[in-house]
């Protein structure tokens, strides 16, 4: 009976691998693993479907063989980095507070998300930059969840945003320039931009502002109160004479 159940579970694991397309997924298959110490079978896989999805599929296909089966979905380094990025920039983290994300927080965030993948080019670029930083620092091609969390907790995301070459909006261009002088750590850690009106004033007061910064300030005008439009001609005149910084 035990060998019969093992055969059925291994066959079920192959069926689930094909059903969820994990044989075409970079992280491989559903593995059926027996633990002698725990006296239990476990289905284990990386990223892919959620535990709830796999459990439901098992109970539908092999309810008897799946009784008492354990389910473990691990997260790849890319998925962990994605989760840390999302948690760090989340408004619920609290602007102005240095976020401290743990691997357990990432697990909870992605628990109900099948096949966790970046939704935007920015997420994709940040994930790559964070993972690459760890690979390069340790001279290996993998990163532990604790390392990923620790790296972003310590340095924040602004450093990696600069390194990955992601396109910045006008308010982000200005925040990246003035956040430190205006004591705005939320940008360094969470990519939370400064107030547009504060940024506009910062450019007006900065006699050394580059053409890029002046152009970014002018792009903010449509969203600012009418009182700021009086400075438009001044900034446009400065833009004509400003030379890009070396």
C-alpha positions in Angstrom: 0.0 0.0 0.0 2.8 2.4 0.9 4.6 1.8 -2.5 1.2 2.2 -4.3 0.7 5.6 -2.6 4.2 6.7 -3.5 3.6 5.8 -7.1 0.3 7.6 -7.2 1.8 10.7 -5.6 4.8 10.8 -7.9 2.4 10.5 -10.9 0.3 13.2 -9.4 3.3 15.5 -9.0 4.1 15.0 -12.7 0.5 15.8 -13.6 0.5 19.0 -11.6 3.8 20.0 -13.1 2.3 19.7 -16.6 -1.1 21.3 -15.6 0.5 24.4 -14.2 3.2 24.6 -16.8 6.1 24.2 -14.4 8.0 22.0 -16.8 8.3 25.2 -18.9 9.0 27.3 -15.9 12.6 28.3 -15.0 12.4 26.8 -11.5 11.3 23.3 -12.5 8.8 20.9 -11.3 6.6 19.8 -8.4 8.7 17.4 -6.4 7.2 14.6 -4.3 9.4 14.2 -1.2 9.1 11.6 1.6 10.4 12.5 5.1 11.1 9.4 7.2 11.4 11.4 10.4 8.1 13.2 9.9 6.5 10.1 8.3 4.9 12.3 5.7 4.9 13.2 2.0 5.5 16.8 0.9 4.9 18.4 -2.5 7.5 21.1 -3.0 7.9 23.7 -5.8 9.3 27.2 -6.4 7.2 30.2 -7.2 4.4 28.9 -9.5 0.9 28.3 -8.3 -0.2 29.0 -4.7 -0.4 26.4 -2.0 -4.2 26.7 -2.1 -4.3 26.0 -5.9 -2.1 22.9 -5.6 -4.0 21.6 -2.6 -7.3 22.0 -4.4 -5.9 20.2 -7.5 -4.6 17.3 -5.4 -7.9 16.8 -3.6 -9.7 16.9 -6.9 -7.4 14.4 -8.7 -6.3 12.0 -5.9 -8.3 12.7 -2.7 -7.2 9.5 -1.0 -3.5 9.6 -1.9 -3.4 13.4 -1.0 -4.7 12.9 2.5 -2.1 14.2 5.0 0.0 15.6 2.2 2.1 18.6 3.0 2.6 21.5 0.6 5.6 23.8 0.5 6.0 26.6 -2.1 9.4 28.3 -1.8 10.2 31.7 -3.4 13.1 32.3 -5.8 15.5 35.1 -5.2 13.7 37.2 -7.9 10.4 36.7 -6.2 11.8 37.6 -2.8 13.4 40.8 -4.2 10.1 41.6 -5.9 8.2 41.2 -2.6 10.7 43.3 -0.7 10.5 46.1 -3.3 6.7 46.1 -3.1 6.6 46.1 0.7 9.2 48.9 0.8 7.3 51.3 -1.4 3.9 50.4 0.0 2.0 53.3 1.6 1.1 51.1 4.5 4.8 51.0 5.5 4.5 54.6 6.6 6.2 57.5 4.8 9.2 58.8 6.6 9.9 55.7 8.6 12.7 53.4 7.7 11.0 50.2 6.6 12.3 46.9 7.9 11.1 44.0 5.8 11.6 40.4 6.9 11.4 37.2 4.8 8.2 36.2 6.6 6.7 39.5 5.4 7.5 38.6 1.8 6.0 35.1 2.2 2.8 36.7 3.6 2.6 39.2 0.8 2.9 36.7 -2.0 1.1 33.8 -0.4 -2.0 34.3 -2.6 -0.2 35.5 -5.7 0.4 32.7 -8.3 3.6 33.0 -10.4 4.8 36.2 -8.8 6.4 38.4 -11.5 7.2 42.1 -11.9 4.2 44.1 -13.2 6.2 47.0 -14.5 9.5 47.8 -16.1 10.5 49.6 -12.9 9.9 46.6 -10.7 11.8 44.4 -13.1 14.8 46.7 -13.2 14.9 47.1 -9.4 14.7 43.3 -8.8 17.6 42.8 -11.2 19.7 45.6 -9.6 19.1 44.3 -6.1 19.9 40.6 -6.9 22.9 41.6 -9.0 24.3 43.6 -6.1 24.4 40.5 -3.9 25.7 38.3 -6.7 28.5 40.7 -7.3 29.4 41.3 -3.7 29.6 37.6 -2.8 30.8 36.2 -6.2 28.0 33.7 -6.5 24.8 33.4 -8.5 22.3 33.2 -5.8 21.0 35.4 -3.0 19.3 34.4 0.3 16.1 36.0 1.4 17.7 37.4 4.5 20.4 39.0 2.4 17.9 40.6 0.1 15.8 42.0 2.9 18.9 43.2 4.8 20.3 45.0 1.7 17.2 47.0 1.0 16.5 47.6 4.7 20.0 49.1 5.1 20.3 51.1 1.9 16.8 51.7 0.6 15.7 51.7 -3.0 17.0 55.0 -4.4 20.5 53.7 -4.8 19.2 50.8 -6.9 16.9 53.0 -8.9 19.9 55.1 -10.0 21.9 52.0 -10.9 19.2 50.3 -12.9 18.7 53.4 -15.1 14.9 53.5 -14.7 13.1 56.4 -16.2 12.2 59.1 -13.6 9.2 61.4 -13.6 9.9 65.1 -13.2 9.0 65.1 -9.5 11.3 62.1 -9.0 14.2 63.8 -10.9 13.9 66.7 -8.6 13.4 64.6 -5.4 16.6 62.6 -6.3 18.4 65.9 -6.4 17.0 67.7 -3.4 15.9 65.0 -1.0 19.1 64.9 1.0 19.4 68.7 1.5 15.7 68.9 2.5 16.0 66.0 5.0 13.6 63.7 3.1 14.8 60.1 3.9 11.5 58.7 2.5 13.0 59.0 -1.0 16.1 57.1 -0.1 14.3 54.2 1.4 10.8 54.1 -0.2 11.1 56.2 -3.3 8.5 58.6 -1.9 8.8 61.9 -3.7 8.8 65.3 -2.1 6.0 67.8 -2.4 5.9 69.4 -5.9 5.6 72.9 -4.5 8.7 72.5 -2.3 10.6 71.1 -5.3 9.6 74.0 -7.5 10.8 76.5 -4.9 14.0 74.5 -4.5 14.8 74.9 -8.2 14.1 78.6 -8.1 16.4 79.0 -5.2 19.1 76.9 -6.7 21.2 79.2 -8.9 23.2 76.2 -10.1 20.2 74.2 -11.2 20.9 72.3 -14.5 18.8 72.5 -17.6 17.3 69.1 -16.7 16.2 70.3 -13.2 14.7 73.5 -14.6 12.8 71.5 -17.3 11.5 69.2 -14.6 10.3 72.1 -12.5 8.5 73.6 -15.5 6.8 70.2 -16.0 5.3 70.5 -12.5 3.5 73.8 -13.2 0.2 72.3 -14.5 -0.4 70.7 -11.1 0.6 73.6 -9.0 -1.5 76.6 -7.8 -1.8 79.6 -10.0 0.6 81.6 -7.9 3.5 79.6 -9.2 2.9 80.4 -12.9 4.4 83.9 -12.2 7.8 82.2 -12.1 7.4 80.4 -15.4 9.0 83.2 -17.5 11.9 83.4 -15.1 12.6 79.7 -15.3 12.2 79.5 -19.1 14.8 82.3 -19.4 17.1 80.4 -17.1 16.5 77.2 -19.2 17.6 79.0 -22.3 21.0 79.9 -20.8 21.5 76.8 -18.6 24.2 74.4 -19.7 24.1 70.7 -18.7 26.5 69.9 -15.8 29.6 68.0 -16.7 
